[in-house]
Amino acid sequence: MAENIYIFALRLTKAHSALVLQRDGVLLDSREWPEQRDMGQRLFEAIAELLEKNGLQAEQVSEFVIESDIPEGYTSMRIAQTVKKVYEFAVQEKRFE
């Protein structure tokens, strides 16, 4: 039996953000929030909630993608990219334990 592939997809617009959890390309769950200058907090909370609700460990999510229609220079975009890098780094380290 093939292993399930879990992916986080973060979708950013000027008005709101949504973190989607997919399994094998199918939407499993999501969290959405309005843009209010609290991207870091909201994104970390959404990650934790989706992992807990779906009974997953962080290292089971193999990819984290960002889809955006906002410029890379926007603070929310820079924070999202930083959270993605930190998440991927932490997961990579966990896999090697």
N, CA, C and O atoms as CSV, one atom per row, in Angstrom:
chain,resi,resn,atom,element,x,y,z
A,1,MET,N,N,0.842,-1.179,0.000
A,1,MET,CA,C,0.000,0.000,0.000
A,1,MET,C,C,0.887,1.242,0.000
A,1,MET,O,O,1.860,1.306,0.751
A,2,ALA,N,N,0.566,2.215,-0.824
A,2,ALA,CA,C,1.343,3.446,-0.917
A,2,ALA,C,C,1.095,4.327,0.298
A,2,ALA,O,O,0.005,4.348,0.870
A,3,GLU,N,N,2.142,5.051,0.671
A,3,GLU,CA,C,2.040,5.966,1.801
A,3,GLU,C,C,1.272,7.219,1.392
A,3,GLU,O,O,1.437,7.721,0.280
A,4,ASN,N,N,0.439,7.717,2.289
A,4,ASN,CA,C,-0.286,8.958,2.022
A,4,ASN,C,C,0.680,10.129,1.960
A,4,ASN,O,O,1.630,10.202,2.740
A,5,ILE,N,N,0.436,11.040,1.033
A,5,ILE,CA,C,1.231,12.249,0.888
A,5,ILE,C,C,0.398,13.423,1.412
A,5,ILE,O,O,-0.643,13.757,0.848
A,6,TYR,N,N,0.871,14.042,2.497
A,6,TYR,CA,C,0.188,15.195,3.088
A,6,TYR,C,C,0.935,16.469,2.703
A,6,TYR,O,O,2.166,16.508,2.717
A,7,ILE,N,N,0.179,17.507,2.361
A,7,ILE,CA,C,0.745,18.791,1.948
A,7,ILE,C,C,-0.029,19.924,2.611
A,7,ILE,O,O,-1.258,19.896,2.682
A,8,PHE,N,N,0.708,20.921,3.096
A,8,PHE,CA,C,0.107,22.175,3.504
A,8,PHE,C,C,0.194,23.125,2.313
A,8,PHE,O,O,1.255,23.269,1.707
A,9,ALA,N,N,-0.918,23.770,1.979
A,9,ALA,CA,C,-0.932,24.800,0.938
A,9,ALA,C,C,-1.494,26.069,1.570
A,9,ALA,O,O,-2.645,26.101,2.005
A,10,LEU,N,N,-0.678,27.101,1.615
A,10,LEU,CA,C,-1.088,28.381,2.166
A,10,LEU,C,C,-1.472,29.290,1.009
A,10,LEU,O,O,-0.669,29.523,0.106
A,11,ARG,N,N,-2.684,29.799,1.032
A,11,ARG,CA,C,-3.160,30.712,-0.008
A,11,ARG,C,C,-3.316,32.106,0.601
A,11,ARG,O,O,-4.042,32.295,1.577
A,12,LEU,N,N,-2.618,33.078,0.006
A,12,LEU,CA,C,-2.636,34.448,0.520
A,12,LEU,C,C,-3.266,35.396,-0.486
A,12,LEU,O,O,-2.973,35.346,-1.681
A,13,THR,N,N,-4.137,36.263,0.020
A,13,THR,CA,C,-4.657,37.381,-0.757
A,13,THR,C,C,-4.523,38.617,0.123
A,13,THR,O,O,-4.156,38.505,1.293
A,14,LYS,N,N,-4.812,39.774,-0.415
A,14,LYS,CA,C,-4.740,40.999,0.390
A,14,LYS,C,C,-5.781,41.003,1.496
A,14,LYS,O,O,-5.581,41.644,2.528
A,15,ALA,N,N,-6.889,40.300,1.301
A,15,ALA,CA,C,-7.991,40.323,2.261
A,15,ALA,C,C,-7.972,39.183,3.273
A,15,ALA,O,O,-8.373,39.374,4.421
A,16,HIS,N,N,-7.510,37.995,2.863
A,16,HIS,CA,C,-7.517,36.880,3.804
A,16,HIS,C,C,-6.471,35.831,3.436
A,16,HIS,O,O,-5.857,35.870,2.370
A,17,SER,N,N,-6.300,34.895,4.363
A,17,SER,CA,C,-5.362,33.786,4.181
A,17,SER,C,C,-6.074,32.485,4.510
A,17,SER,O,O,-7.017,32.457,5.301
A,18,ALA,N,N,-5.610,31.412,3.890
A,18,ALA,CA,C,-6.172,30.092,4.166
A,18,ALA,C,C,-5.061,29.058,4.118
A,18,ALA,O,O,-4.263,29.028,3.181
A,19,LEU,N,N,-5.016,28.212,5.138
A,19,LEU,CA,C,-4.089,27.086,5.154
A,19,LEU,C,C,-4.898,25.830,4.908
A,19,LEU,O,O,-5.840,25.530,5.641
A,20,VAL,N,N,-4.524,25.100,3.873
A,20,VAL,CA,C,-5.245,23.904,3.459
A,20,VAL,C,C,-4.363,22.687,3.709
A,20,VAL,O,O,-3.167,22.712,3.415
A,21,LEU,N,N,-4.942,21.637,4.243
A,21,LEU,CA,C,-4.256,20.357,4.389
A,21,LEU,C,C,-4.821,19.415,3.346
A,21,LEU,O,O,-6.028,19.180,3.287
A,22,GLN,N,N,-3.931,18.878,2.523
A,22,GLN,CA,C,-4.338,17.947,1.473
A,22,GLN,C,C,-3.696,16.590,1.720
A,22,GLN,O,O,-2.587,16.495,2.247
A,23,ARG,N,N,-4.415,15.540,1.329
A,23,ARG,CA,C,-3.860,14.190,1.358
A,23,ARG,C,C,-4.019,13.633,-0.039
A,23,ARG,O,O,-5.131,13.522,-0.554
A,24,ASP,N,N,-2.909,13.286,-0.642
A,24,ASP,CA,C,-2.903,12.733,-1.998
A,24,ASP,C,C,-3.679,13.629,-2.967
A,24,ASP,O,O,-4.408,13.138,-3.829
A,25,GLY,N,N,-3.515,14.950,-2.815
A,25,GLY,CA,C,-4.144,15.913,-3.709
A,25,GLY,C,C,-5.596,16.238,-3.410
A,25,GLY,O,O,-6.216,17.014,-4.138
A,26,VAL,N,N,-6.147,15.662,-2.355
A,26,VAL,CA,C,-7.548,15.881,-2.000
A,26,VAL,C,C,-7.621,16.735,-0.729
A,26,VAL,O,O,-6.908,16.472,0.240
A,27,LEU,N,N,-8.481,17.752,-0.737
A,27,LEU,CA,C,-8.664,18.609,0.435
A,27,LEU,C,C,-9.141,17.787,1.620
A,27,LEU,O,O,-10.150,17.087,1.546
A,28,LEU,N,N,-8.398,17.884,2.714
A,28,LEU,CA,C,-8.769,17.204,3.956
A,28,LEU,C,C,-9.415,18.166,4.940
A,28,LEU,O,O,-10.436,17.861,5.556
A,29,ASP,N,N,-8.792,19.344,5.075
A,29,ASP,CA,C,-9.223,20.294,6.098
A,29,ASP,C,C,-8.598,21.649,5.783
A,29,ASP,O,O,-7.650,21.733,5.002
A,30,SER,N,N,-9.129,22.707,6.390
A,30,SER,CA,C,-8.542,24.028,6.169
A,30,SER,C,C,-8.889,24.971,7.308
A,30,SER,O,O,-9.816,24.727,8.080
A,31,ARG,N,N,-8.130,26.045,7.395
A,31,ARG,CA,C,-8.372,27.143,8.331
A,31,ARG,C,C,-8.221,28.434,7.541
A,31,ARG,O,O,-7.306,28.567,6.729
A,32,GLU,N,N,-9.121,29.386,7.778
A,32,GLU,CA,C,-9.060,30.680,7.099
A,32,GLU,C,C,-9.120,31.794,8.127
A,32,GLU,O,O,-9.699,31.635,9.202
A,33,TRP,N,N,-8.509,32.935,7.783
A,33,TRP,CA,C,-8.542,34.091,8.655
A,33,TRP,C,C,-8.366,35.358,7.826
A,33,TRP,O,O,-7.736,35.339,6.769
A,34,PRO,N,N,-8.936,36.467,8.321
A,34,PRO,CA,C,-8.783,37.744,7.606
A,34,PRO,C,C,-7.381,38.309,7.825
A,34,PRO,O,O,-6.736,38.022,8.834
A,35,GLU,N,N,-6.927,39.096,6.892
A,35,GLU,CA,C,-5.633,39.770,7.019
A,35,GLU,C,C,-5.749,40.834,8.103
A,35,GLU,O,O,-6.533,41.776,7.983
A,36,GLN,N,N,-4.955,40.674,9.171
A,36,GLN,CA,C,-5.009,41.630,10.288
A,36,GLN,C,C,-3.644,41.831,10.927
A,36,GLN,O,O,-3.558,42.101,12.125
A,37,ARG,N,N,-2.597,41.707,10.162
A,37,ARG,CA,C,-1.241,41.935,10.669
A,37,ARG,C,C,-0.851,40.971,11.782
A,37,ARG,O,O,-0.097,41.337,12.684
A,38,ASP,N,N,-1.356,39.751,11.726
A,38,ASP,CA,C,-0.987,38.743,12.714
A,38,ASP,C,C,-0.696,37.401,12.041
A,38,ASP,O,O,-1.015,36.338,12.574
A,39,MET,N,N,-0.082,37.476,10.857
A,39,MET,CA,C,0.166,36.277,10.053
A,39,MET,C,C,0.916,35.195,10.827
A,39,MET,O,O,0.503,34.035,10.811
A,40,GLY,N,N,1.995,35.547,11.496
A,40,GLY,CA,C,2.786,34.543,12.205
A,40,GLY,C,C,1.965,33.763,13.212
A,40,GLY,O,O,1.960,32.532,13.199
A,41,GLN,N,N,1.278,34.472,14.078
A,41,GLN,CA,C,0.466,33.823,15.109
A,41,GLN,C,C,-0.627,32.961,14.484
A,41,GLN,O,O,-0.799,31.802,14.861
A,42,ARG,N,N,-1.362,33.523,13.535
A,42,ARG,CA,C,-2.468,32.790,12.912
A,42,ARG,C,C,-1.979,31.558,12.160
A,42,ARG,O,O,-2.614,30.505,12.212
A,43,LEU,N,N,-0.854,31.685,11.462
A,43,LEU,CA,C,-0.336,30.564,10.692
A,43,LEU,C,C,0.136,29.433,11.599
A,43,LEU,O,O,-0.165,28.268,11.341
A,44,PHE,N,N,0.877,29.766,12.665
A,44,PHE,CA,C,1.305,28.725,13.608
A,44,PHE,C,C,0.107,28.055,14.277
A,44,PHE,O,O,0.100,26.838,14.462
A,45,GLU,N,N,-0.900,28.839,14.637
A,45,GLU,CA,C,-2.113,28.267,15.237
A,45,GLU,C,C,-2.816,27.335,14.250
A,45,GLU,O,O,-3.258,26.252,14.633
A,46,ALA,N,N,-2.923,27.742,12.996
A,46,ALA,CA,C,-3.590,26.920,11.979
A,46,ALA,C,C,-2.841,25.612,11.766
A,46,ALA,O,O,-3.459,24.554,11.654
A,47,ILE,N,N,-1.521,25.677,11.708
A,47,ILE,CA,C,-0.717,24.458,11.546
A,47,ILE,C,C,-0.991,23.510,12.701
A,47,ILE,O,O,-1.279,22.333,12.487
A,48,ALA,N,N,-0.902,24.018,13.928
A,48,ALA,CA,C,-1.119,23.175,15.115
A,48,ALA,C,C,-2.517,22.581,15.130
A,48,ALA,O,O,-2.681,21.397,15.425
A,49,GLU,N,N,-3.525,23.383,14.817
A,49,GLU,CA,C,-4.908,22.900,14.815
A,49,GLU,C,C,-5.124,21.810,13.762
A,49,GLU,O,O,-5.756,20.793,14.047
A,50,LEU,N,N,-4.611,22.015,12.563
A,50,LEU,CA,C,-4.809,21.028,11.498
A,50,LEU,C,C,-4.088,19.725,11.802
A,50,LEU,O,O,-4.618,18.645,11.542
A,51,LEU,N,N,-2.889,19.818,12.349
A,51,LEU,CA,C,-2.167,18.593,12.714
A,51,LEU,C,C,-2.920,17.832,13.797
A,51,LEU,O,O,-3.138,16.626,13.678
A,52,GLU,N,N,-3.319,18.541,14.858
A,52,GLU,CA,C,-4.014,17.886,15.972
A,52,GLU,C,C,-5.344,17.289,15.531
A,52,GLU,O,O,-5.630,16.128,15.821
A,53,LYS,N,N,-6.154,18.072,14.837
A,53,LYS,CA,C,-7.486,17.607,14.428
A,53,LYS,C,C,-7.412,16.384,13.527
A,53,LYS,O,O,-8.289,15.521,13.575
A,54,ASN,N,N,-6.370,16.304,12.706
A,54,ASN,CA,C,-6.253,15.203,11.753
A,54,ASN,C,C,-5.321,14.093,12.223
A,54,ASN,O,O,-4.995,13.177,11.469
A,55,GLY,N,N,-4.893,14.190,13.494
A,55,GLY,CA,C,-4.082,13.127,14.090
A,55,GLY,C,C,-2.743,12.916,13.412
A,55,GLY,O,O,-2.289,11.782,13.258
A,56,LEU,N,N,-2.106,14.015,13.004
A,56,LEU,CA,C,-0.838,13.922,12.290
A,56,LEU,C,C,0.309,14.483,13.112
A,56,LEU,O,O,0.119,15.353,13.961
A,57,GLN,N,N,1.500,13.970,12.847
A,57,GLN,CA,C,2.727,14.548,13.366
A,57,GLN,C,C,3.285,15.468,12.285
A,57,GLN,O,O,3.048,15.240,11.099
A,58,ALA,N,N,4.013,16.490,12.677
A,58,ALA,CA,C,4.535,17.464,11.713
A,58,ALA,C,C,5.330,16.805,10.595
A,58,ALA,O,O,5.225,17.220,9.440
A,59,GLU,N,N,6.112,15.801,10.911
A,59,GLU,CA,C,6.959,15.167,9.892
A,59,GLU,C,C,6.171,14.354,8.863
A,59,GLU,O,O,6.733,13.931,7.853
A,60,GLN,N,N,4.882,14.131,9.107
A,60,GLN,CA,C,4.051,13.429,8.123
A,60,GLN,C,C,3.635,14.345,6.974
A,60,GLN,O,O,3.227,13.862,5.918
A,61,VAL,N,N,3.733,15.647,7.166
A,61,VAL,CA,C,3.399,16.602,6.104
A,61,VAL,C,C,4.677,16.825,5.302
A,61,VAL,O,O,5.628,17.436,5.790
A,62,SER,N,N,4.690,16.331,4.084
A,62,SER,CA,C,5.927,16.288,3.311
A,62,SER,C,C,6.233,17.552,2.533
A,62,SER,O,O,7.358,17.727,2.065
A,63,GLU,N,N,5.264,18.432,2.384
A,63,GLU,CA,C,5.504,19.628,1.590
A,63,GLU,C,C,4.670,20.792,2.130
A,63,GLU,O,O,3.590,20.594,2.687
A,64,PHE,N,N,5.186,21.994,1.957
A,64,PHE,CA,C,4.516,23.217,2.381
A,64,PHE,C,C,4.659,24.197,1.220
A,64,PHE,O,O,5.762,24.655,0.923
A,65,VAL,N,N,3.556,24.516,0.572
A,65,VAL,CA,C,3.604,25.420,-0.572
A,65,VAL,C,C,2.845,26.705,-0.249
A,65,VAL,O,O,1.903,26.710,0.545
A,66,ILE,N,N,3.277,27.785,-0.880
A,66,ILE,CA,C,2.609,29.076,-0.721
A,66,ILE,C,C,2.128,29.527,-2.087
A,66,ILE,O,O,2.898,29.615,-3.043
A,67,GLU,N,N,0.838,29.810,-2.152
A,67,GLU,CA,C,0.228,30.354,-3.365
A,67,GLU,C,C,-0.253,31.753,-3.007
A,67,GLU,O,O,-0.987,31.929,-2.035
A,68,SER,N,N,0.159,32.753,-3.794
A,68,SER,CA,C,-0.151,34.120,-3.401
A,68,SER,C,C,-0.378,35.024,-4.593
A,68,SER,O,O,0.218,34.850,-5.656
A,69,ASP,N,N,-1.259,35.997,-4.389
A,69,ASP,CA,C,-1.420,37.047,-5.390
A,69,ASP,C,C,-0.960,38.387,-4.821
A,69,ASP,O,O,-1.247,39.444,-5.383
A,70,ILE,N,N,-0.236,38.329,-3.685
A,70,ILE,CA,C,0.326,39.552,-3.119
A,70,ILE,C,C,1.830,39.574,-3.414
A,70,ILE,O,O,2.452,38.519,-3.542
A,71,PRO,N,N,2.411,40.761,-3.520
A,71,PRO,CA,C,3.845,40.870,-3.800
A,71,PRO,C,C,4.705,40.257,-2.695
A,71,PRO,O,O,4.313,40.227,-1.529
A,72,GLU,N,N,5.881,39.770,-3.084
A,72,GLU,CA,C,6.790,39.139,-2.126
A,72,GLU,C,C,7.270,40.107,-1.050
A,72,GLU,O,O,7.672,39.674,0.030
A,73,GLY,N,N,7.237,41.392,-1.322
A,73,GLY,CA,C,7.701,42.377,-0.360
A,73,GLY,C,C,6.726,42.671,0.769
A,73,GLY,O,O,7.105,43.301,1.756
A,74,TYR,N,N,5.486,42.232,0.645
A,74,TYR,CA,C,4.502,42.472,1.705
A,74,TYR,C,C,4.916,41.712,2.969
A,74,TYR,O,O,5.438,40.598,2.903
A,75,THR,N,N,4.673,42.337,4.106
A,75,THR,CA,C,5.060,41.731,5.381
A,75,THR,C,C,4.436,40.361,5.574
A,75,THR,O,O,5.122,39.438,6.013
A,76,SER,N,N,3.159,40.198,5.261
A,76,SER,CA,C,2.502,38.896,5.429
A,76,SER,C,C,3.175,37.825,4.582
A,76,SER,O,O,3.309,36.682,5.019
A,77,MET,N,N,3.594,38.178,3.391
A,77,MET,CA,C,4.265,37.219,2.518
A,77,MET,C,C,5.632,36.843,3.085
A,77,MET,O,O,6.011,35.671,3.076
A,78,ARG,N,N,6.361,37.825,3.570
A,78,ARG,CA,C,7.676,37.533,4.149
A,78,ARG,C,C,7.540,36.670,5.402
A,78,ARG,O,O,8.338,35.758,5.619
A,79,ILE,N,N,6.535,36.954,6.221
A,79,ILE,CA,C,6.307,36.137,7.418
A,79,ILE,C,C,5.921,34.719,7.012
A,79,ILE,O,O,6.426,33.757,7.590
A,80,ALA,N,N,5.040,34.573,6.036
A,80,ALA,CA,C,4.629,33.249,5.569
A,80,ALA,C,C,5.824,32.458,5.060
A,80,ALA,O,O,5.945,31.270,5.356
A,81,GLN,N,N,6.705,33.092,4.304
A,81,GLN,CA,C,7.890,32.404,3.788
A,81,GLN,C,C,8.818,31.985,4.921
A,81,GLN,O,O,9.423,30.915,4.870
A,82,THR,N,N,8.930,32.827,5.943
A,82,THR,CA,C,9.772,32.494,7.091
A,82,THR,C,C,9.183,31.317,7.870
A,82,THR,O,O,9.912,30.401,8.250
A,83,VAL,N,N,7.879,31.336,8.108
A,83,VAL,CA,C,7.229,30.224,8.814
A,83,VAL,C,C,7.413,28.930,8.021
A,83,VAL,O,O,7.700,27.885,8.604
A,84,LYS,N,N,7.252,28.991,6.712
A,84,LYS,CA,C,7.455,27.815,5.863
A,84,LYS,C,C,8.871,27.264,6.034
A,84,LYS,O,O,9.049,26.058,6.210
A,85,LYS,N,N,9.877,28.137,5.982
A,85,LYS,CA,C,11.269,27.692,6.120
A,85,LYS,C,C,11.530,27.080,7.492
A,85,LYS,O,O,12.200,26.053,7.602
A,86,VAL,N,N,11.001,27.710,8.532
A,86,VAL,CA,C,11.177,27.189,9.892
A,86,VAL,C,C,10.492,25.832,10.024
A,86,VAL,O,O,11.065,24.900,10.589
A,87,TYR,N,N,9.272,25.718,9.508
A,87,TYR,CA,C,8.539,24.453,9.562
A,87,TYR,C,C,9.325,23.358,8.846
A,87,TYR,O,O,9.528,22.273,9.391
A,88,GLU,N,N,9.767,23.649,7.618
A,88,GLU,CA,C,10.503,22.652,6.840
A,88,GLU,C,C,11.803,22.254,7.535
A,88,GLU,O,O,12.175,21.081,7.518
A,89,PHE,N,N,12.496,23.214,8.143
A,89,PHE,CA,C,13.723,22.919,8.866
A,89,PHE,C,C,13.440,22.011,10.061
A,89,PHE,O,O,14.137,21.019,10.273
A,90,ALA,N,N,12.423,22.353,10.832
A,90,ALA,CA,C,12.076,21.556,12.015
A,90,ALA,C,C,11.671,20.140,11.627
A,90,ALA,O,O,12.063,19.177,12.286
A,91,VAL,N,N,10.896,20.015,10.571
A,91,VAL,CA,C,10.457,18.694,10.117
A,91,VAL,C,C,11.652,17.875,9.640
A,91,VAL,O,O,11.754,16.686,9.944
A,92,GLN,N,N,12.550,18.505,8.898
A,92,GLN,CA,C,13.751,17.827,8.402
A,92,GLN,C,C,14.560,17.300,9.581
A,92,GLN,O,O,15.002,16.151,9.567
A,93,GLU,N,N,14.756,18.131,10.598
A,93,GLU,CA,C,15.522,17.717,11.774
A,93,GLU,C,C,14.823,16.560,12.499
A,93,GLU,O,O,15.482,15.627,12.957
A,94,LYS,N,N,13.505,16.620,12.601
A,94,LYS,CA,C,12.734,15.577,13.280
A,94,LYS,C,C,12.863,14.238,12.553
A,94,LYS,O,O,12.941,13.189,13.192
A,95,ARG,N,N,12.884,14.273,11.223
A,95,ARG,CA,C,12.993,13.039,10.441
A,95,ARG,C,C,14.319,12.340,10.664
A,95,ARG,O,O,14.405,11.122,10.508
A,96,PHE,N,N,15.362,13.090,11.028
A,96,PHE,CA,C,16.679,12.504,11.216
A,96,PHE,C,C,16.926,12.029,12.652
A,96,PHE,O,O,17.976,11.453,12.936
A,97,GLU,N,N,15.987,12.260,13.543
A,97,GLU,CA,C,16.148,11.814,14.943
A,97,GLU,C,C,16.020,10.320,15.045
A,97,GLU,O,O,16.126,9.765,16.139
